[in-house]
Amino acid sequence: MAPHPSDNEGFKRWAIGAARITRVLELPPLNADPAIFIQTTKDEIVKRGDWLCPDFADEEGNITLHFQAFIIEASGKRILVDPCIGNDKERDIPEFNKLNGPFLQRLEAAGLPRESIDYVLCTHLHLDHCGWNTMLVDGAWVPTFPNAQYIFAKAEYAFLSADDHRDSIAVMGDSIKPIIDAGLATFVDADHVIVDEVRLEPTHGHTPGHCAVVISSEGQEAIITGDLIHHPVQVAIPHVGDNFCWNHDMARATRRTVLERVSDRNSLLLGSHFSGPTGIYLKPDGDAWIVDQAAQVEDAAPV
């Protein structure tokens, strides 16, 4: 995997009615063989290069991915979704091991300092979606967002608790248990309402408790995907899943249901790993969809 040479490390913002959503990158964009992440080939990417390149893939069929968080400002609250990988965490994946990056400085530069976050929620508890729950201070893991309520789906927490994979054990120890010990964790059902304009929606399959985040305001809607969808090519081939899925059949059915809704309602789809514009609209293409390039929403600023 290699950094994408043409993308910067800025932040992007979208307005959904009265709500505002800001995306902040943790890592430089990565170029990778699609087979590392999703169950497809470079040839499949090249075949759709007319709308995937250059934002989401290159001409050789490598896909581009982001590792990023979203901050929703709605109903007078700030809600951070999927706090990425985190610094100083010991992880088996070399690209994620013991990072020392400027994520918190980027939040500051975006006008969203960590002390100002009211809620932290994770679409699921894989290591790249919950790492900044905590930070290392004087040899101990402490909550990064000290004034926030951390929201965990009950089924997702139960799944992580029973997982004996080494990275899962590490995630529990350095990114989840310190939140519980600090008294900042709240365990909720998968359809929990955070504030009037923001709610969780069950999108099980990638993991048993996976949730999407739905932002609805003044007749407009956006959906933050989590790992329901890893890459925009999956809107054209929604039967294709990823290599990290708990239940492929369930994830496939959930993905199609969400994509149908996004297309029917003209909702903004914010892919948790989408590069380029990150936020996309869809248009039908036979029994699937493609990205409606003309409808992309993008407001970028340097960090």
C-alpha positions in Angstrom: 0.0 0.0 0.0 1.3 3.5 -0.8 0.1 7.1 -0.2 -2.0 8.5 -3.0 0.1 11.3 -4.6 -2.7 13.6 -5.7 -4.8 14.0 -2.5 -4.1 16.5 0.3 -4.7 16.0 4.0 -7.3 18.7 4.4 -10.7 18.5 5.9 -14.1 18.6 4.1 -17.5 19.9 5.3 -21.0 19.3 4.2 -24.3 21.0 5.3 -27.3 18.7 5.8 -30.1 21.1 6.6 -29.1 22.8 9.9 -26.5 20.1 10.6 -22.9 20.3 9.6 -20.5 17.3 9.0 -16.8 17.6 8.9 -14.4 14.9 7.8 -10.9 14.8 9.2 -8.2 12.4 7.9 -5.9 10.4 10.1 -3.6 8.9 7.5 -2.6 9.9 4.0 -4.8 8.3 1.4 -3.6 4.8 0.5 -3.4 3.1 -2.9 -3.8 -0.7 -2.7 -4.7 -3.8 -4.7 -8.5 -4.1 -4.2 -8.1 -7.8 -3.3 -6.5 -6.8 0.0 -9.7 -5.2 1.2 -12.7 -6.3 -1.0 -13.5 -9.5 -2.9 -12.8 -8.2 -6.4 -9.9 -7.7 -8.8 -8.0 -4.9 -10.5 -9.7 -5.9 -13.8 -13.1 -5.1 -12.2 -11.8 -1.7 -11.2 -10.3 -0.9 -14.6 -13.6 -1.9 -16.3 -15.3 1.0 -14.4 -12.5 3.5 -14.6 -14.6 6.0 -16.4 -16.3 7.0 -13.1 -13.8 5.6 -10.5 -10.7 7.3 -11.8 -9.0 9.4 -10.5 -11.0 10.0 -7.3 -11.4 6.4 -6.1 -8.9 4.4 -8.1 -6.0 4.6 -10.5 -5.8 3.4 -14.1 -3.9 0.3 -13.1 -6.9 -0.9 -11.0 -5.6 0.0 -7.5 -8.2 1.4 -5.2 -7.7 4.5 -3.0 -8.9 4.4 0.6 -9.1 6.9 3.4 -8.9 6.4 7.2 -10.9 9.3 8.6 -13.4 10.4 11.2 -16.6 12.4 10.9 -17.7 15.1 13.3 -21.4 16.0 13.2 -22.6 19.3 14.6 -26.4 19.0 15.3 -28.9 20.1 17.9 -26.2 22.1 19.6 -23.9 19.0 20.1 -20.7 17.7 18.6 -20.7 14.0 17.8 -17.4 12.3 16.6 -18.0 9.2 14.5 -15.4 6.4 14.3 -12.2 7.8 15.9 -9.8 6.0 13.6 -6.7 4.0 14.7 -5.0 6.2 17.3 -1.4 6.9 18.2 0.9 4.6 20.1 -1.3 1.5 19.7 0.4 -1.9 19.2 -1.2 -3.5 16.2 -0.4 -6.5 14.0 -0.9 -4.5 10.7 2.4 -2.6 10.1 0.7 0.4 8.6 -1.3 0.8 11.8 1.3 -0.1 14.4 2.4 2.6 16.9 1.3 5.6 14.9 2.5 9.1 15.7 0.3 11.3 13.7 -1.3 14.7 13.9 -5.0 13.7 14.1 -5.7 15.8 17.2 -4.0 18.8 15.7 -6.2 18.4 12.7 -9.3 18.4 14.8 -8.0 21.7 16.4 -7.3 23.2 13.0 -10.9 22.3 11.9 -12.2 24.2 15.0 -13.2 21.0 16.7 -10.8 20.5 19.7 -11.1 17.2 21.6 -12.5 18.9 24.7 -15.4 20.2 22.7 -16.8 16.8 21.7 -20.0 15.8 23.4 -20.5 12.3 22.1 -18.2 9.7 20.6 -19.7 6.7 18.7 -18.3 3.8 16.8 -20.1 2.2 13.9 -18.3 -1.0 15.1 -15.3 -1.9 17.2 -12.7 -2.8 14.6 -9.3 -1.3 15.4 -9.5 1.4 12.7 -12.8 2.8 14.0 -12.2 3.2 17.7 -8.5 3.8 18.3 -8.7 7.5 19.3 -11.2 6.6 22.0 -8.0 6.8 24.2 -4.6 8.4 24.2 -1.4 7.5 26.0 -0.6 9.8 28.9 2.3 9.0 31.3 2.1 5.3 30.4 -1.7 5.0 30.8 -4.6 4.9 28.4 -7.0 7.8 29.2 -10.1 9.0 27.3 -9.1 11.3 24.5 -12.4 13.2 24.7 -12.8 13.8 28.4 -16.2 15.6 28.2 -17.8 13.1 25.9 -20.3 10.3 26.4 -19.0 7.2 24.5 -21.8 5.3 22.9 -21.3 1.5 22.2 -23.9 -0.8 20.6 -24.6 -3.6 23.1 -24.3 -6.4 20.5 -21.0 -4.9 19.2 -19.5 -4.8 22.6 -20.6 -8.4 23.3 -19.0 -9.5 20.0 -15.7 -7.8 20.8 -15.7 -9.2 24.4 -15.9 -12.7 23.0 -13.3 -12.3 20.2 -9.9 -13.9 21.0 -8.0 -12.4 18.0 -4.9 -10.6 19.3 -5.8 -7.2 17.8 -9.3 -7.5 19.3 -7.9 -8.3 22.7 -5.6 -5.2 22.3 -8.5 -3.0 21.2 -10.5 -4.0 24.3 -7.6 -3.3 26.6 -6.4 0.0 25.2 -9.4 1.5 23.5 -12.6 0.3 25.3 -11.9 -0.8 28.8 -10.3 2.5 29.8 -13.6 4.3 28.7 -15.7 1.9 30.8 -13.3 2.3 33.8 -13.6 6.1 33.5 -17.4 5.9 33.7 -17.9 7.4 30.2 -19.4 4.4 28.4 -23.1 4.1 27.5 -24.4 0.8 26.0 -27.3 1.2 23.6 -29.5 -0.6 21.1 -28.6 -0.4 17.5 -31.4 2.1 16.7 -30.5 4.5 19.4 -31.3 8.3 18.9 -28.3 10.4 19.8 -30.0 13.8 19.3 -33.1 14.8 17.3 -31.1 15.0 14.0 -28.8 12.0 14.5 -29.5 8.4 15.1 -28.0 4.9 14.8 -29.4 2.5 12.3 -28.8 -1.3 12.5 -26.6 -2.4 9.5 -25.5 -5.8 10.8 -23.3 -8.2 8.8 -19.8 -6.8 8.8 -20.0 -7.4 12.5 -23.0 -8.5 14.6 -23.6 -5.0 16.1 -22.6 -2.8 13.1 -24.5 0.5 12.8 -24.7 3.2 10.3 -25.2 6.8 11.4 -28.1 8.7 9.9 -28.2 12.5 9.9 -31.6 14.1 9.0 -32.3 17.8 9.0 -34.8 20.1 7.2 -35.7 17.4 4.7 -32.1 16.4 3.9 -30.4 13.2 4.8 -26.8 11.8 5.0 -25.6 8.3 6.0 -22.2 7.5 7.4 -21.5 4.0 6.3 -18.9 2.5 8.6 -17.7 -0.7 6.9 -21.1 -1.5 5.4 -19.3 -0.3 2.2 -15.5 -0.1 1.9 -15.2 1.4 -1.6 -17.5 3.1 -4.1 -17.1 0.3 -6.6 -19.4 -1.7 -4.4 -22.4 0.5 -5.4 -22.0 -1.0 -8.8 -21.3 -4.6 -7.6 -23.2 -4.6 -4.2 -23.0 -8.4 -4.0 -19.2 -8.0 -3.5 -18.2 -7.9 0.2 -14.9 -7.3 2.1 -12.3 -9.6 3.5 -13.1 -8.8 7.2 -16.8 -9.6 7.3 -18.5 -11.6 10.0 -21.5 -12.7 7.9 -21.3 -12.1 4.2 -24.9 -12.9 3.3 -26.2 -10.6 6.0 -23.9 -7.8 4.9 -24.8 -8.2 1.3 -28.5 -7.9 2.0 -28.0 -4.9 4.3 -25.8 -3.2 1.8 -28.4 -3.4 -1.0 -31.2 -2.2 1.3 -29.2 0.9 2.3 -28.1 1.6 -1.3 -31.7 1.4 -2.5 -32.7 3.9 0.2 -29.8 6.3 -0.5 -30.7 6.3 -4.2 -34.5 6.7 -3.7 -34.1 9.5 -1.2 -31.1 11.2 -2.9 -29.3 11.0 0.4 -25.6 11.9 0.8 -23.6 8.8 1.2 -20.5 9.4 3.4 -18.2 6.4 3.0 -16.0 5.8 6.0 -13.2 4.8 3.8 -14.1 6.7 0.6 -11.4 8.9 -0.9 -11.8 11.8 -3.3 -15.0 13.7 -2.6 -15.8 11.3 0.3 -19.5 12.3 0.1 -21.3 11.0 -2.9 -24.8 10.7 -4.4 -25.9 7.7 -6.4 -27.9 7.2 -9.6 -29.4 3.9 -10.8 -27.5 1.8 -13.3 -29.5 -1.3 -14.2 -30.0 -3.3 -11.0 -27.2 -1.4 -9.3 -25.8 2.1 -9.1 -22.9 4.4 -10.1 -21.6 7.6 -8.5 -23.4 10.7 -9.8 -20.3 12.8 -10.3 -22.3 15.9 -11.0 -24.0 15.8 -7.6 -20.9 15.5 -5.5 -20.7 17.9 -2.5 -17.3 19.1 -1.5 -16.0 22.0 0.6 -12.4 21.5 1.3 -10.0 23.5 3.5 -6.3 22.9 4.3 -5.3 21.6 7.8 
